[in-house]
Amino acid sequence: MHSLTFLTFALGLTLSAPVMAAQHENKEIPLTYPDTKTVDVVEEQFGEYISDPYRWLENDVREDPEVADWVKAENAVTNAYLEKLEGRHVLANSMTELFDFDDLGLPDEAGGKYFYERKSGGQNQAVLYVRDGADGEERALIDPATWSDDGATALAGWKPSGDGSLLAYAVQDGGSDWRTLKVLDVQSGEVKSDNIEWAKFTDLAWLPKNIGFLYSRFPKPEEGAAFQSLNADHAVYLHLIGNDQAKDTKVYATPEQPELNHIAQLTSDKEWVAITSSSGTDDRYEITLIKVDSPKLQTRKLVGGFENDWRLIDGVGDTLYFVTNKDAPRLRVVKTDVSADEPKFTEVVPESDAVVDGAMIVGNRLVISYLVDAKSQLSIFDLDGKALGALDLPGPGQVGGLSGSIKSDEGFFTFQSFNRPTTVFRYDGTAAPTIWAAPSLPFDPETVEVTQRFYESKDGTKVPMFLVHMKGQDLAKGAPTLLYGYGGFNISVLPQYKPAWMAWIKAGGVFASANLRGGGEYGKLWHDAGRLQNKQNVFDDFIAAGEYLISEGITPEHGLAIEGRSNGGLLIGAVMNQRPDLFTAGHAAVGVMDMLRFDRFTAGRYWVDDYGYPNKEQDFKTLLGYSPYHNIRNGVDYPALIVSTADTDDRVVPGHSFKYVARLQALDTGDAPHLIRIETRAGHGSGKPTDKLIEEYSDIYAFLAHAIGLELDK
């Protein structure tokens, strides 16, 4: 299933050199924030009395007029401040130019047809195209621009049938995680009558002969609860083409374990369906199999116990290949013959010093993507695990989207780096991949320098960090710096191309990305070192990154801004509380800010694998110790901060950000601005139209630039 997030674009406008931040100390006139009412909510947990005076801001902004009025008042203050910032329009114009290029997505071949997305300059959403043959003439198949007036309705995933005659696709509206599934006749362009609601966290798996496809969904939520109620009772369904959704067959569910999610995948030879079940965000799965030609799609358990990471690569008849961390913290490749009464796993490619990041089978070749110090490498093996060499890559960067099939000698992958947008490569079993699609850029990537350094965290752990800046820029002189981090959920923060970051770099600033513990850059042990009772390591790693940038003279005094999204928004809130003296400005995007109630809304219950359970005493004490909402310090001068969220974010509900900002504004936290920018008709990030991205990042980066002295050309 293909779903592209278009955060890559080219750069045309060069901005002026920065004012040296060592000479800059921003003095702000205190703002008048809206009066936010408080409620008398105090709850006792494990002997602690927890005050929650802004509990009412958890209510859905679409359902509660009082919350809606608060949002309008906060946005009015924020907009009035942002409108006065010099250089904001320069960033907006720059980013408009940055989007002005064609960006091709990873192709999917079916029945000799090649399906792929392309987003051209000025388009809010990517268009899906099809070619008859790899070099055939393309034609537009789906253009989301016709779906809404504001561009906030997106194509959020798609999958062609085996012969390429039909296409199932997902529609995302207003940034929500909910999906509506539809079916298209590829030849005629006719949208068929099939309409499936309440799909979420789903893949699409077509069965042979185009009879239908497997998908995953939740029960219909109660009226008014779609954007806040907990997700439960996920199930895999079979939809037969032409049928009403009410006739869909529930293929796999676990009513005795309503907390489980289930995703169905089909091997490329259409022999087996593998259903991956999970209870949270930790990489511990069960695998259930369905033989495609079995009566009533009967299921059988292959892996139980939720003890290890299991990722299906593909199948060759009854032999299935998996990536697993069983007995291998940095992962390995194994295979099993599922025709056996009791299938056993045998090792194909053993664990190495590098971390397995992904794999695909292309004909009789196994292609494995490894991470080495947060950079991708590609290695080739035969199907018995014999090493056959490596594939050359353009430089340090990130490989993604591995797509291959046992039925073909043709596979595809993408490559990107901080200074290179996504390029699509084709691999046909030879030593050298060829470029299938590459963007035309209005700047030379060689003018942007990417280097990697290692710094020491509080406990002595060596942590890698990328630095990105204009080539020839003397880092010893210091420049305003934007430090980015995430640190959680086994997610590796790899080199990636983002237009806002490039605009910052072109303006003369330095961009830094720290590979904090909690991510997957060094495998399971690195992840474990930054979660649950070890979560403070993540904050220590990020603080140490800031200290390193300043001690090395890369960042002058009053010249450090920080940014994080989602779990990274939590990171920004936590380190602002712990070290307000170190940072001058911050951007906390869609963050998890109330660590005592995160598990009560939508997808929040999945996060206990990384955060712990608020209703368990040991976890509660750890969570309370760093929860951004609960640890704001009265009488301490806080850095300038802009918080961003959206009214339709049903991943991290906006109440997290609302409550956090309300308390930050109400306490004595200094004269620096503490603002919240609340987007409408947007969610956690995916599907956001280009015009909203330009508005958002020109606002936020103008705010950060003003705070730390990055002077933009007027």
C-alpha positions in Angstrom: 0.0 0.0 0.0 1.5 3.3 -1.0 1.1 6.5 1.0 3.4 9.4 0.3 4.0 12.4 2.6 5.3 15.2 0.5 7.7 17.1 2.8 10.4 17.3 0.1 10.9 20.2 -2.2 13.6 22.2 -4.0 15.2 25.5 -3.1 15.4 28.6 -5.3 15.7 31.6 -3.1 18.9 32.4 -1.2 18.5 34.5 1.9 20.9 36.8 3.5 23.7 35.8 5.9 22.7 35.7 9.6 23.3 38.2 12.2 25.7 36.6 14.7 23.6 35.4 17.6 26.3 36.2 20.1 25.3 39.8 19.7 21.6 39.1 19.9 19.5 38.9 23.0 15.8 39.2 22.1 13.8 41.5 24.4 10.0 41.1 24.1 7.2 43.2 25.2 4.9 41.0 27.4 1.9 39.7 25.5 -1.7 39.8 26.8 -3.0 36.3 26.6 -6.6 35.3 26.7 -8.1 34.7 30.1 -8.5 30.9 30.4 -11.0 29.7 33.0 -9.9 27.1 35.5 -11.9 24.2 37.0 -11.5 22.6 40.4 -10.1 19.2 39.4 -7.8 17.6 41.9 -7.2 13.8 41.9 -5.3 11.6 44.2 -2.9 9.0 42.7 -0.5 7.0 44.7 -0.4 9.6 47.5 0.1 12.5 45.1 -2.6 15.2 44.6 -2.7 16.1 41.0 -4.3 19.4 40.0 -5.7 19.6 36.5 -7.3 23.1 36.2 -7.6 23.0 32.4 -9.3 19.6 32.1 -12.2 21.2 30.2 -9.8 22.0 27.3 -9.7 18.2 26.5 -13.2 18.5 25.1 -13.5 18.2 21.3 -13.3 21.7 19.7 -15.9 20.6 17.1 -18.3 19.7 19.9 -17.7 22.2 22.6 -18.4 25.9 21.7 -16.4 27.1 24.8 -13.3 25.3 23.6 -13.9 26.7 20.1 -14.0 30.2 21.5 -10.8 29.7 23.4 -9.1 28.5 20.1 -10.2 31.6 18.3 -8.9 33.8 21.1 -5.5 32.1 21.2 -5.2 32.2 17.4 -6.0 35.9 17.4 -3.1 36.6 19.8 -0.7 34.3 17.8 -1.7 35.8 14.4 -1.3 39.3 15.7 2.2 38.5 16.9 3.3 36.6 13.8 2.0 39.3 11.4 4.6 41.8 12.8 7.6 39.5 12.2 10.0 40.7 9.5 11.0 38.1 7.1 7.9 36.0 7.4 6.8 36.9 3.9 10.3 36.1 2.6 10.1 32.6 4.0 6.6 32.1 2.5 7.9 33.2 -0.9 11.0 31.0 -0.6 8.9 27.9 0.3 6.5 28.6 -2.6 9.6 28.3 -4.9 10.8 25.2 -3.0 7.6 23.3 -3.9 8.0 24.1 -7.6 9.3 20.9 -8.9 8.0 17.5 -9.9 8.4 14.7 -7.3 7.7 11.1 -8.3 6.8 8.4 -5.8 7.7 4.8 -5.8 6.0 2.8 -8.6 3.9 -0.4 -8.2 3.8 -2.7 -11.2 0.6 -4.8 -11.7 -0.4 -6.5 -14.9 2.3 -4.6 -16.9 0.9 -1.3 -15.6 3.0 1.1 -13.5 1.2 3.1 -10.8 2.9 6.0 -9.1 2.2 9.4 -7.5 3.6 12.7 -8.6 3.3 16.1 -7.0 4.1 19.1 -9.1 4.8 22.7 -8.0 1.7 24.5 -6.8 -0.3 21.3 -6.2 -1.7 20.8 -2.7 -1.9 17.0 -3.1 -0.1 14.3 -5.1 -1.8 12.9 -8.3 -1.9 9.2 -9.0 -0.7 8.3 -12.5 -0.6 5.0 -14.5 1.6 3.9 -17.4 1.1 1.0 -19.7 4.7 -0.4 -19.5 7.6 1.2 -17.7 8.2 3.7 -20.5 4.6 4.1 -21.6 2.7 7.3 -21.8 1.3 8.3 -18.5 -2.2 9.4 -17.7 -3.7 10.8 -14.5 -5.8 8.3 -12.7 -6.8 10.1 -9.4 -6.5 13.9 -8.7 -7.5 14.8 -5.2 -7.7 18.4 -6.1 -11.3 17.7 -7.2 -12.3 16.4 -3.8 -12.4 19.6 -1.7 -12.2 23.3 -2.1 -9.5 23.7 0.5 -7.2 21.0 -0.6 -7.4 19.2 2.7 -8.7 15.9 1.3 -5.9 13.6 0.4 -5.2 10.3 -1.4 -3.9 8.4 1.6 -3.0 5.0 0.2 -3.7 2.7 -2.7 -3.1 -0.8 -4.1 -3.8 -2.1 -7.6 -5.3 -5.6 -8.1 -3.0 -8.3 -9.4 -3.8 -7.7 -13.1 -3.9 -3.9 -12.7 -7.5 -3.6 -13.8 -8.9 -2.3 -10.5 -7.5 -0.1 -7.8 -8.5 0.2 -4.2 -7.6 3.5 -2.6 -8.0 5.4 0.7 -9.4 8.9 1.1 -8.3 11.0 4.1 -10.2 14.1 5.0 -9.0 17.0 7.1 -5.9 15.2 8.3 -7.8 12.6 10.3 -6.5 9.0 10.8 -9.9 7.7 9.6 -10.0 6.4 6.0 -12.8 5.9 3.5 -11.9 3.1 1.0 -13.1 3.1 -2.6 -12.5 1.2 -5.8 -11.6 2.5 -9.3 -11.8 0.8 -12.7 -8.4 1.6 -14.1 -9.3 1.5 -17.8 -12.5 3.6 -17.6 -11.7 5.8 -14.6 -15.1 4.9 -13.1 -15.4 5.0 -9.4 -17.4 1.9 -8.5 -20.1 1.7 -5.9 -17.9 0.2 -3.2 -17.6 2.5 -0.2 -16.0 1.4 3.1 -16.0 3.6 6.2 -14.1 3.6 9.5 -10.9 2.0 8.1 -7.8 3.0 10.1 -4.3 1.6 10.5 -4.9 -0.6 7.4 -3.1 -2.2 4.5 -4.9 -3.4 1.4 -4.4 -7.0 0.2 -6.1 -8.0 -3.1 -7.1 -11.7 -3.4 -6.6 -13.5 -6.7 -9.0 -13.0 -9.6 -10.0 -9.6 -8.3 -12.7 -11.0 -6.2 -12.0 -8.5 -3.4 -9.5 -7.3 -0.9 -8.6 -7.6 2.8 -8.6 -4.4 4.9 -8.6 -3.4 8.6 -11.1 -1.2 10.5 -12.7 -0.4 13.8 -16.4 -0.5 14.7 -18.3 2.7 13.9 -17.7 5.1 16.8 -20.5 6.6 18.8 -22.0 9.9 17.6 -19.6 12.8 18.4 -16.8 10.5 19.6 -15.0 9.8 16.3 -12.0 12.1 17.1 -11.5 11.3 20.8 -12.7 7.8 21.8 -10.2 5.0 22.4 -9.5 2.7 19.4 -10.6 -0.9 20.2 -11.8 -4.0 18.5 -9.7 -3.7 15.3 -10.5 -6.5 12.8 -9.5 -7.7 9.3 -12.4 -7.8 6.9 -12.9 -9.2 3.4 -14.7 -6.9 1.0 -16.1 -8.5 -2.2 -16.2 -6.1 -5.1 -19.7 -4.8 -5.7 -21.0 -5.6 -2.3 -22.3 -3.2 0.3 -19.9 -2.8 3.3 -22.6 -4.4 5.6 -21.9 -7.7 3.8 -18.2 -7.7 4.4 -16.9 -10.8 6.2 -14.9 -10.5 9.4 -11.9 -12.7 8.6 -9.8 -12.2 11.8 -10.5 -10.5 15.2 -9.7 -11.0 18.8 -12.8 -10.0 20.8 -11.2 -11.4 24.0 -8.3 -9.0 23.4 -10.0 -5.8 22.1 -6.7 -3.9 22.4 -5.0 -5.7 19.6 -4.5 -4.3 16.1 -4.4 -6.6 13.0 -2.8 -5.8 9.6 -3.1 -8.2 6.6 -0.4 -8.6 4.0 -0.3 -10.8 0.9 2.8 -12.5 -0.5 3.6 -11.4 -4.0 2.9 -14.8 -5.4 -0.6 -14.6 -3.9 -0.1 -17.9 -1.9 -0.3 -16.7 1.7 -1.8 -13.9 3.8 0.1 -13.0 6.9 -1.8 -11.1 9.6 0.4 -9.2 12.0 -1.1 -8.5 15.4 0.2 -5.9 17.9 -0.9 -4.6 21.2 0.9 -1.3 21.2 3.8 0.5 19.5 6.5 -1.8 20.7 7.8 -4.1 18.0 6.4 -7.3 19.5 4.0 -9.2 17.2 2.0 -12.4 16.6 1.7 -13.8 13.1 -1.4 -15.6 11.9 -1.5 -17.2 8.4 -4.2 -17.8 5.9 -3.7 -20.0 2.9 -5.4 -18.0 0.1 -7.1 -21.1 -1.4 -8.2 -22.5 2.0 -11.9 -23.0 2.7 -13.5 -19.9 4.3 -10.0 -18.4 4.6 -9.2 -20.5 7.7 -6.5 -19.1 10.0 -3.6 -20.7 11.7 -1.1 -19.3 14.2 2.6 -19.1 13.1 4.1 -17.0 15.9 2.5 -16.3 19.2 3.4 -14.7 22.5 4.1 -11.1 21.6 7.8 -11.5 22.4 9.7 -10.4 19.3 9.7 -8.3 16.2 8.5 -10.2 13.1 8.2 -8.5 9.7 7.2 -10.4 6.6 9.5 -9.8 3.7 7.8 -12.0 1.1 7.0 -15.6 0.3 8.3 -18.1 -2.2 5.6 -20.7 -2.4 5.3 -22.2 1.1 8.6 -20.6 2.2 8.1 -17.3 4.0 11.0 -14.9 4.8 10.9 -12.6 7.8 13.1 -10.0 9.5 13.1 -10.6 13.3 14.9 -9.5 16.4 14.5 -13.0 18.1 17.9 -13.7 19.5 19.2 -10.8 17.5 18.8 -7.2 18.9 20.0 -5.7 15.6 17.8 -8.1 13.7 18.4 -10.9 11.2 16.6 -12.7 8.3 15.0 -16.1 8.8 12.8 -18.3 6.7 10.3 -21.1 7.4 8.4 -23.8 5.5 4.8 -23.2 6.5 3.6 -26.4 4.8 5.1 -28.3 7.7 2.9 -29.4 10.6 5.1 -27.5 13.0 7.1 -24.9 11.0 10.6 -24.1 12.3 12.6 -21.0 11.5 16.1 -21.3 10.1 18.6 -18.4 9.8 19.3 -17.0 6.3 21.3 -13.9 7.1 22.7 -13.6 10.7 22.8 -10.6 12.9 25.7 -8.2 12.2 27.0 -4.9 13.7 24.6 -3.0 11.4 20.9 -2.8 12.1 18.5 -4.3 9.6 16.1 -1.5 8.5 14.2 -3.3 5.8 14.3 -6.0 3.1 12.8 -7.1 -0.2 13.0 -10.1 -2.5 13.7 -9.3 -6.2 13.5 -12.4 -8.3 16.1 -14.7 -6.7 17.9 -12.0 -4.8 17.4 -10.8 -1.2 18.1 -7.0 -0.8 18.6 -5.8 2.8 18.8 -2.2 3.9 21.1 -1.7 6.9 21.7 1.2 9.2 25.3 2.1 10.0 25.5 5.1 12.4 22.0 6.3 11.2 22.9 6.0 7.5 21.6 3.5 5.0 23.6 0.7 3.2 22.2 -1.9 0.8 23.5 -5.4 0.6 22.6 -8.3 -1.7 22.3 -12.0 -0.9 20.9 -15.0 -2.6 17.8 -16.7 -1.1 20.0 -19.0 0.9 21.9 -16.1 2.5 25.1 -16.1 0.5 26.5 -12.5 0.3 26.7 -11.2 -3.2 27.9 -7.7 -2.6 26.6 -4.2 -2.0 24.7 -1.6 -4.0 26.2 1.9 -4.5 24.3 4.8 -3.1 24.7 8.5 -3.9 26.2 9.3 -0.4 25.1 9.3 3.3 21.3 9.2 3.3 18.2 7.1 3.8 16.9 4.2 1.7 13.1 3.7 1.9 10.2 2.1 0.1 11.8 -1.2 -0.8 9.4 -2.8 -3.3 10.1 -6.1 -5.1 8.6 -9.4 -6.0 9.6 -13.0 -6.3 7.9 -13.0 -9.7 10.1 -10.3 -11.2 13.7 -9.3 -11.5 12.6 -5.7 -11.1 12.5 -3.9 -7.8 12.5 -0.3 -6.7 13.7 1.8 -3.7 14.0 5.4 -2.8 16.9 7.5 -1.6 17.1 10.9 0.1 19.4 13.0 2.2 19.3 16.3 3.9 20.5 18.0 0.7 18.8 15.6 -1.8 15.1 15.1 -2.3 13.7 11.7 -2.9 15.1 9.9 -6.0 13.5 6.6 -7.2 16.0 3.8 -8.2 15.3 0.7 -10.2 17.2 -2.5 -9.4 17.2 -5.5 -11.8 19.6 -7.8 -10.2 22.7 -6.1 -11.6 25.4 -4.4 -9.5 24.3 -0.9 -10.2 20.8 0.5 -9.6 19.6 3.0 -12.2 17.5 6.1 -11.6 13.9 5.6 -12.5 12.8 9.1 -11.5 14.6 12.1 -10.1 13.4 15.7 -9.4 14.8 18.7 -11.3 16.2 21.0 -8.7 16.7 24.8 -8.8 19.8 24.5 -6.6 22.9 22.4 -6.5 22.9 19.8 -3.7 26.7 20.0 -3.6 26.5 23.5 -2.3 25.0 22.1 1.0 27.3 20.2 3.3 26.2 17.3 5.4 28.6 16.1 8.2 28.2 13.8 11.2 29.6 14.2 14.6 29.5 12.2 17.8 29.0 13.8 21.2 28.9 12.5 24.8 25.7 12.4 26.7 25.3 12.8 30.5 26.1 9.2 31.3 29.0 9.0 28.8 27.0 7.4 25.9 28.2 8.5 22.5 25.4 9.9 20.4 25.5 10.7 16.7 24.3 14.1 15.3 24.1 15.4 11.7 25.1 19.0 10.9 23.8 20.6 7.7 24.9 24.0 6.5 26.0 25.9 3.4 29.3 24.7 2.0 32.1 27.0 3.0 30.3 28.4 6.0 32.8 28.7 8.9 31.1 26.9 11.8 33.8 28.3 14.2 32.2 31.7 13.8 28.9 30.4 15.2 25.5 30.8 13.6 21.8 30.5 14.7 21.1 26.8 15.0 17.9 24.7 14.8 18.3 21.4 16.7 15.8 18.7 15.9 15.0 15.5 17.9 12.5 12.7 18.4 13.8 9.8 20.5 11.1 7.2 20.8 9.1 4.2 19.5 12.1 2.6 17.8 11.8 5.2 15.1 15.1 6.0 13.4 15.6 9.7 12.5 17.6 9.3 9.3 18.8 11.9 6.7 15.7 13.3 5.0 15.0 16.3 2.8 12.5 18.8 4.1 12.0 22.2 2.6 11.6 24.2 5.8 15.0 22.9 7.0 16.6 23.8 3.7 15.1 27.3 3.8 16.7 27.7 7.3 20.1 26.5 6.0 20.0 28.7 2.9 19.3 31.7 5.2 22.7 31.1 6.8 21.5 29.0 9.8 22.8 25.6 10.9 20.5 22.6 11.1 21.3 19.8 13.5 19.6 16.4 13.9 20.4 14.3 17.0 19.9 10.5 17.0 18.7 10.2 20.5 18.2 7.0 22.5 14.7 5.6 22.2 15.0 5.4 18.4 16.0 2.4 16.4 19.3 3.6 15.0 21.2 1.0 16.9 18.6 -1.7 17.4 16.5 -2.9 20.3 19.1 -2.0 23.0 19.1 1.7 21.8 15.3 1.7 21.9 15.1 0.2 25.3 17.7 2.7 26.7 15.2 5.5 26.0 11.8 4.3 27.1 9.9 3.5 30.2 12.1 4.1 33.3 14.9 5.1 30.9 13.0 8.0 29.2 15.2 10.6 31.0 18.1 9.4 28.8 16.3 10.9 25.8 16.1 14.3 27.4 19.7 14.0 28.6 20.8 13.2 25.1 19.0 16.2 23.6 20.3 18.6 26.3 23.8 17.3 25.7 23.4 18.0 22.0 22.6 21.6 22.8 25.5 21.9 25.2 27.9 20.4 22.5 26.7 22.9 19.9 27.4 25.8 22.2 30.7 24.5 23.6 32.0 23.8 20.1 31.2 27.4 19.1 28.8 26.2 16.4 26.0 27.9 18.2 26.6 31.2 20.0 24.9 32.4 23.1 21.2 33.0 22.7 21.4 31.3 19.3 19.8 27.8 19.8 16.3 26.9 18.8 14.8 23.4 19.2 12.1 21.5 17.4 10.2 18.2 17.7 7.0 16.7 16.6 4.6 14.3 18.4 6.8 12.3 20.7 9.3 15.0 19.8 6.8 17.6 21.0 6.9 15.9 24.3 10.7 16.1 24.1 10.6 19.9 23.6 8.2 20.4 26.5 10.3 18.3 28.8 13.7 19.9 28.1 12.1 23.3 28.3 11.1 22.5 31.8 14.5 20.9 32.7 16.9 23.4 31.0 15.1 26.7 30.2 18.5 28.4 30.5 20.0 26.4 27.6 17.6 27.1 24.8 16.4 30.5 23.4 13.4 29.3 21.4 11.4 26.2 20.7 8.7 24.7 18.5 6.7 21.8 20.0 4.5 20.3 17.3 1.4 18.1 18.1 3.1 17.0 21.3 2.1 14.5 24.0 2.1 17.0 27.0 -0.1 15.3 29.7 1.7 12.1 30.6 -0.9 11.1 33.2 -3.9 11.0 30.7 -2.4 10.2 27.3 -3.8 6.7 27.3 -7.4 7.8 27.5 -7.8 9.2 24.0 -7.8 7.6 20.5 -4.4 5.9 19.8 -2.9 6.9 23.1 -3.4 3.5 24.7 -0.8 2.1 22.3 1.9 4.3 23.7 2.2 2.5 27.0 4.9 0.4 25.5 7.2 3.4 25.4 5.8 5.5 28.2 4.4 3.0 30.7 1.0 2.9 32.4 -0.2 6.0 34.3 -2.2 3.7 36.6 0.8 1.7 37.7 2.7 3.3 40.6 6.3 3.0 39.3 5.3 4.2 35.8 3.2 7.0 37.3 6.1 8.4 39.3 8.4 8.3 36.3 5.7 10.0 34.1 4.9 12.6 36.7 8.6 13.4 36.9 8.9 14.7 33.3 5.3 15.4 32.1 5.5 18.8 30.4 2.1 19.9 31.6 2.8 19.1 35.2 6.3 20.4 35.5 6.1 24.0 34.3 8.0 26.0 36.8 6.5 29.2 38.2 8.9 32.2 38.6 11.4 30.9 35.9 12.0 32.6 32.7 11.1 30.3 29.8 12.5 30.5 26.3 10.3 31.8 23.5 8.0 28.9 22.5 5.5 28.3 19.7 3.2 25.2 20.1 1.4 23.9 17.0 -1.5 21.5 16.8 -4.7 21.0 14.7 -8.4 20.6 15.4 -8.7 17.3 13.6 -5.6 15.6 15.1 -7.0 12.3 16.3 -3.6 10.8 16.9 -2.4 13.1 19.6 -5.5 15.0 20.5 -5.1 18.8 20.6 -6.2 18.9 24.3 -2.6 18.0 25.1 -1.3 21.3 23.6 -4.3 23.3 24.7 -3.7 22.5 28.4 0.0 22.9 28.3 -0.1 26.3 26.7 -2.9 27.5 29.1 -0.8 26.6 32.1 2.4 28.1 30.6 0.6 31.4 29.9 -1.1 31.5 33.3 2.1 31.1 35.4 5.0 33.6 35.8 7.3 32.2 33.0 8.9 35.4 31.8 8.4 37.9 29.0 9.3 35.7 26.0 6.2 34.9 23.9 4.5 31.5 24.6 2.1 31.0 21.7 -0.1 28.3 20.2 -0.9 28.0 16.5 -4.0 25.9 15.9 -4.7 24.8 12.4 -8.2 24.0 11.2 -9.1 21.1 8.9 -5.8 19.4 9.6 -4.6 16.5 11.7 -1.3 15.0 13.0 0.5 15.9 9.8 -0.3 13.5 6.9 -2.4 14.8 4.1 -1.7 18.4 4.9 -2.0 20.5 1.7 1.0 22.4 0.4 -0.5 25.8 1.0 -1.1 25.0 4.6 2.5 23.7 4.9 3.9 26.9 3.5 1.8 29.0 5.9 2.7 26.9 8.9 6.4 26.7 8.4 6.8 30.3 7.3 5.0 31.4 10.5 7.0 29.0 12.8 10.5 29.6 11.4 10.0 33.3 11.3 9.1 33.0 15.0 12.3 31.0 15.7 14.5 33.2 13.5 13.3 36.3 15.3 14.0 34.8 18.7 17.6 33.7 18.0 18.7 36.4 15.6 18.6 34.7 12.2 18.0 37.8 10.1 16.0 37.2 6.9 16.4 39.3 3.8 13.5 41.8 3.7 
